[in-house]
């Protein structure tokens, strides 16, 4: 059953690696503009849930629906296109391309979608200004601090105007001050643009920036505010 008004919803997901169940009947939903924190101990299945929701891996069973479409009914090419156009990603270590400048990194999703370089970099600079890292535009990732690099990664995730951002431990490599600033900027930008955020974290201070929490334990998801 898909919760009314949800943008992305999963029902009864199961995924096993060998004899080890990573997901064992997990369900989840997120609405446009909503920030949902997926919490749980290491090995609980929260990252597997995120990768299934993003169409990176395919669950053994269960359904995932995005904007009224079933992900399993899409071809690999359609899911890849969806990740370029509708989904944005922020990872623990940023995963910026070291050979590119920061502005080229932020513009990369737009360039992959066929946007001309000047237009893509203009949009990239606008997001970099919004994320307070416009002064890093001409630098390469190795020349900026961890906090700056992660804000560049957030700008990259937002540049292509996604509908959903998947953030996997986005502050895990940062000190508390930089981590809080990244979360402030990420959630503020997402909510103002009506972008949903699926935030995987094990830190309560990071989850505090979300609208609600979903706990994953032993491959099952439990919504802390209402049934999912």
C-alpha positions, 0 to 999 in steps of 0.5 A, a space after each residue: 500500500 502506497 501512503 497517500 501523497 508520497 513521492 517515493 514509497 517502498 513496501 515489504 522489501 527483502 534483500 539477501 546476500 548469501 545467507 544473510 538477510 539485509 532487508 527483511 520486509 522493510 517499508 518506507 515512504 517520503 513526501 515532496 519537500 520532506 526530510 526523513 532520517 533513516 537510522 539504525 546501527 551498523 549492519 542494520 540494512 539502512 544503506 541497503 534500503 537507500 540503495 534499493 530506493 535509489 534504484 542502484 540495487 534491486 531487491 529480491 522482492 517487494 515494490 518501490 514506487 516513484 512518482 507513480 512508476 514501479 522501479 522494477 518495471 523500468 529498464 536499467 537505462 531508464 533507472 540510470 536516466 532517473 538517477 541523472 535527472 530526478 535523484 541527487 546523491 551526497 556521500 560520506 566522503 563527497 566523492 568529487 572528481 579530483 581532476 575537475 575543479 569544484 565548479 566543474 564537479 557541481 556542473 557535472 550532472 547538468 553536463 551529463 544531461 546535455 546542458 551546455 558548459 556555460 549554462 551548466 557552470 552558471 547554474 553551478 555557481 549559483 548553487 555554490 553561492 547558496 551553499 557558501 562555497 563560491 570561492 572554491 569554484 576554480 580549486 580542485 577538491 584536494 585544495 579545499 577543506 572537508 567541510 567545503 568539499 562536502 558543501 560542494 557535493 551538496 551543491 552538485 546534488 542540487 544543481 540538476 533540480 532533483 526531486 529526491 536527494 539520497 544522503 548517506 552519512 553526509 557528515 560522517 567525515 566532518 567535525 561537529 561544527 562543519 557537520 551542522 553547517 552542512 546539514 543546515 544548508 542541505 535541509 534549508 535548500 531542499 525544503 525551499 526547493 521542495 526536494 525530498 531528502 532520504 538521510 541515512 545516519 546513525 547520529 541523533 544530532 544529524 537526524 534532528 534536522 529531519 522531519 521524522 525518523 525511520 529506524 531500521 533494525 534487523 532489516 525492518 523499518 519502523 517509522 517513529 511518528 506513524 506507521 510506514 
